[in-house]
Amino acid sequence: MLSYILPFILLILVVVFIHEYGHYYFAKKYGVGVTDFSIGFGQEIFGWNDKSGTRWKVCWIPLGGYVKFYGDRNVFSQADQEKIIKKYNEEDRKKLFVLKPLYQRALIVFGGPLANFLLALCIFFSIYTFVGKDFTPAVINEVQKNSPAMSGGLKQNDIILEIDGNKVESIMDVSKYITMSTDEIIDFKVKRSYDELTLKIKPDTVLGTDNLGNQINKRIVGIKLGAYNDQLNHVKLGPARAIYHAANEVYYVSTSSLKYIGAMIFGKADTSQLGGPIRIAKISGQVAEFGILAFISMMAYISISLGLINLFPIPMLDGGHLMFYAFEKVLGRPLSQKTQEGFFRIGLFLLLSLMFFTTFNDLKDLGLFK
């Protein structure tokens, strides 16, 4: 159990700290006072005050964090502007978040998700620069009998070039693109001798295990892959190529995740794969056993997920605040206190429902529910 908990706590501490530091950086840049910088919720374990009066602290519940701005009633900055103006003198008003121009408030809120995307970008860049990236072409060594691949026309020695329009740069890309596809039919672009063909394959879904031994519903097409000419092509990239491929990976993970979530909402994707803190903790421990490289790679993917989820237009998340600012831009004034509180109640209900659903999936994953 300890082997799962410690990697999970380290993962959450880093990813959450980076997220909250994104908010903090832009807040300080625009002169907003920051009273609290908290990693975790609940009672404080330890902390300290810096020269500007910010209380930096770590709390007992390591499932998030927050940055609290000067003058806020709470971490959501929903206090009424007129009431705030009367409470503070002219000097203190300069430190108030709610009195800052709209674009500055938007950047402060967007700073958290932005920091998460930048963390993932830095991790991928570092891996591709110092460890390298695989560019081994994916060749089909075997097509299983009566499989979707055979029915769709894939053949031995075909070189896979693209899957659903995504360029296949290495063997590892094949399973990734098949897994993340939510379409009933997957388009395979292959090179056969001197011809390039596009074939439509309808994958089967079977109960299997992932690389860590966890049970999952897998989409399979029935092929076995090998390296082109039995030669691996793993190369360290220069800065320009590394940043390009790192940015491309962040973009792909973000867009494919959004597509997958959309498919789940409309019942076209497997919702059993949606997990919460328990599953993340379990996978963190399993990945950590494979070494530091696998662990920081997972950290990059979790960081992208955190940044992405926080941009959803749900009140209580960063995207909810950005939605309020969009209304403010259109209406020429902030939404009323009562309207914001109504939205926050809806957001709380949605988040609690999501937490319940993911926790139920986690408990099923542990075998507590069938």
Backbone hydrogen bonds, N-H to C=O, Kabsch-Sander energy under -0.5 kcal/mol:
donor,donor_aa,acceptor,acceptor_aa,energy
4,Y,1,M,-1.2
5,I,1,M,-2.3
6,L,2,L,-2.2
8,F,4,Y,-1.7
9,I,5,I,-2.8
10,L,6,L,-2.4
11,L,7,P,-2.6
12,I,8,F,-2.8
13,L,9,I,-2.8
14,V,10,L,-2.2
15,V,11,L,-2.4
16,V,12,I,-2.8
17,F,13,L,-2.1
18,I,14,V,-2.4
19,H,15,V,-2.0
20,E,16,V,-2.9
21,Y,17,F,-2.6
22,G,18,I,-1.6
23,H,19,H,-1.2
24,Y,20,E,-2.6
25,Y,21,Y,-3.2
26,F,22,G,-1.6
27,A,23,H,-2.1
28,K,24,Y,-2.6
29,K,25,Y,-2.0
30,Y,26,F,-1.7
31,G,28,K,-1.2
32,V,27,A,-3.1
33,G,95,K,-2.5
35,T,33,G,-0.5
35,T,68,K,-2.0
36,D,68,K,-1.4
37,F,55,R,-2.8
38,S,66,Y,-2.9
39,I,57,K,-2.4
40,G,38,S,-0.6
40,G,64,G,-2.3
41,F,61,I,-2.1
45,I,58,V,-3.4
46,F,58,V,-1.3
48,W,56,W,-2.3
50,D,54,T,-2.1
53,G,50,D,-1.6
55,R,35,T,-2.6
56,W,48,W,-3.0
56,W,54,T,-0.8
57,K,37,F,-2.4
57,K,55,R,-0.5
58,V,46,F,-2.5
59,C,39,I,-2.8
60,W,43,Q,-1.9
61,I,41,F,-2.5
63,L,61,I,-1.7
66,Y,38,S,-2.1
68,K,36,D,-2.3
70,Y,33,G,-3.1
72,D,69,F,-1.9
77,S,74,N,-1.0
84,I,80,D,-1.7
85,I,81,Q,-2.4
86,K,82,E,-1.3
87,K,83,K,-0.7
87,K,84,I,-1.0
88,Y,84,I,-1.1
93,R,89,N,-2.0
94,K,90,E,-0.7
94,K,91,E,-0.7
95,K,92,D,-1.6
96,L,93,R,-1.3
97,F,70,Y,-0.7
99,L,96,L,-0.7
100,K,97,F,-1.8
105,R,101,P,-2.1
106,A,102,L,-2.4
107,L,103,Y,-2.1
108,I,104,Q,-2.3
109,V,105,R,-2.2
110,F,106,A,-2.8
111,G,107,L,-1.6
112,G,109,V,-0.9
114,L,110,F,-2.3
115,A,111,G,-2.1
116,N,112,G,-1.6
117,F,113,P,-2.2
118,L,114,L,-2.3
119,L,115,A,-2.2
120,A,116,N,-2.0
121,L,117,F,-2.3
122,C,118,L,-2.5
123,I,119,L,-2.3
124,F,120,A,-2.6
125,F,121,L,-2.5
126,S,122,C,-2.4
127,I,123,I,-2.4
128,Y,124,F,-2.7
129,T,125,F,-1.9
130,F,126,S,-2.8
131,V,126,S,-0.5
131,V,127,I,-2.2
132,G,127,I,-3.0
133,K,235,V,-3.0
135,F,233,N,-3.5
138,A,160,I,-0.5
139,V,137,P,-0.7
139,V,226,G,-2.2
140,I,158,D,-2.7
141,N,139,V,-0.7
141,N,224,K,-2.7
142,E,224,K,-1.7
144,Q,142,E,-0.5
144,Q,222,G,-2.3
147,S,144,Q,-1.3
149,A,221,V,-2.7
151,S,147,S,-2.4
152,G,148,P,-2.1
153,G,149,A,-0.8
153,G,150,M,-0.7
154,L,149,A,-2.4
157,N,140,I,-3.7
158,D,155,K,-1.7
159,I,191,K,-2.2
160,I,138,A,-2.5
160,I,158,D,-0.6
161,L,159,I,-0.5
161,L,189,K,-3.2
162,E,189,K,-1.8
163,I,166,N,-2.2
164,D,187,D,-2.9
166,N,163,I,-2.1
167,K,165,G,-0.5
168,V,161,L,-3.2
169,E,167,K,-0.8
171,I,136,T,-0.7
173,D,170,S,-1.1
174,V,170,S,-0.6
174,V,171,I,-1.3
175,S,171,I,-0.7
176,K,172,M,-1.3
177,Y,173,D,-2.7
178,I,174,V,-2.1
179,T,175,S,-2.5
180,M,176,K,-2.2
181,S,177,Y,-0.8
186,I,201,I,-3.3
188,F,186,I,-0.6
188,F,199,L,-3.2
189,K,162,E,-2.7
189,K,187,D,-0.5
190,V,188,F,-0.6
190,V,197,L,-2.9
191,K,159,I,-2.8
192,R,190,V,-0.6
192,R,195,D,-3.0
193,S,191,K,-0.5
194,Y,192,R,-0.5
195,D,192,R,-2.5
197,L,190,V,-2.7
197,L,195,D,-0.5
199,L,188,F,-3.3
199,L,197,L,-0.5
201,I,186,I,-2.9
201,I,199,L,-0.6
204,D,220,I,-2.5
206,V,204,D,-0.5
206,V,218,K,-2.7
208,G,206,V,-0.6
208,G,216,I,-3.2
210,D,214,N,-2.2
213,G,210,D,-1.7
216,I,208,G,-2.6
218,K,206,V,-3.3
218,K,216,I,-0.8
220,I,204,D,-3.0
220,I,218,K,-0.6
224,K,142,E,-2.4
226,G,139,V,-2.3
228,Y,137,P,-1.0
230,D,227,A,-2.2
231,Q,228,Y,-1.6
235,V,133,K,-2.3
235,V,233,N,-0.6
237,L,128,Y,-2.6
242,A,238,G,-2.8
243,I,239,P,-2.4
244,Y,240,A,-1.8
245,H,241,R,-2.6
246,A,242,A,-2.3
247,A,243,I,-2.3
248,N,244,Y,-2.1
249,E,245,H,-2.0
250,V,246,A,-2.2
251,Y,247,A,-2.4
252,Y,248,N,-2.6
253,V,249,E,-2.7
254,S,250,V,-2.1
255,T,251,Y,-2.7
256,S,252,Y,-2.8
257,S,253,V,-1.9
258,L,254,S,-2.1
259,K,255,T,-2.2
260,Y,256,S,-2.3
261,I,257,S,-2.7
262,G,258,L,-2.4
263,A,259,K,-2.1
264,M,260,Y,-2.1
265,I,261,I,-2.2
266,F,262,G,-1.6
267,G,264,M,-1.5
268,K,263,A,-3.8
269,A,263,A,-0.8
271,T,269,A,-0.7
273,Q,270,D,-1.0
274,L,271,T,-1.6
275,G,273,Q,-0.6
276,G,358,T,-0.6
280,I,276,G,-2.4
281,A,277,P,-2.7
282,K,278,I,-2.4
283,I,279,R,-2.8
284,S,280,I,-2.7
285,G,281,A,-2.1
286,Q,282,K,-2.0
287,V,283,I,-3.1
288,A,284,S,-2.4
289,E,285,G,-1.0
290,F,287,V,-1.8
291,G,288,A,-1.4
295,F,291,G,-1.8
296,I,292,I,-2.7
297,S,293,L,-1.7
298,M,294,A,-2.0
299,M,295,F,-2.0
300,A,296,I,-1.7
301,Y,297,S,-1.7
302,I,298,M,-2.7
303,S,299,M,-2.4
304,I,300,A,-2.0
305,S,301,Y,-2.1
306,L,302,I,-2.6
307,G,303,S,-2.4
308,L,304,I,-2.6
309,I,305,S,-2.9
310,N,306,L,-2.0
311,L,307,G,-0.5
311,L,308,L,-1.2
312,F,309,I,-1.6
314,I,312,F,-2.9
317,L,314,I,-2.2
319,G,310,N,-3.1
320,G,314,I,-0.9
320,G,317,L,-0.7
321,H,317,L,-1.5
322,L,318,D,-2.3
323,M,319,G,-1.8
324,F,320,G,-2.0
325,Y,321,H,-2.3
326,A,322,L,-1.8
327,F,323,M,-2.0
328,E,324,F,-2.4
329,K,325,Y,-2.4
330,V,326,A,-2.0
331,L,327,F,-3.4
332,G,328,E,-2.0
340,Q,336,S,-2.5
341,E,337,Q,-2.4
342,G,338,K,-1.9
343,F,339,T,-2.1
344,F,340,Q,-2.5
345,R,341,E,-1.8
346,I,342,G,-1.7
347,G,343,F,-2.7
348,L,344,F,-2.6
349,F,345,R,-2.2
350,L,346,I,-2.4
351,L,347,G,-2.5
352,L,348,L,-2.5
353,S,349,F,-2.3
354,L,350,L,-2.3
355,M,351,L,-2.6
356,F,352,L,-2.5
357,F,353,S,-2.3
358,T,354,L,-2.8
359,T,355,M,-2.3
360,F,356,F,-2.2
361,N,357,F,-2.1
362,D,358,T,-2.4
363,L,359,T,-2.5
364,K,360,F,-2.2
365,D,361,N,-2.3
366,L,362,D,-1.4
367,G,364,K,-1.4
368,L,363,L,-2.6
369,F,363,L,-0.6
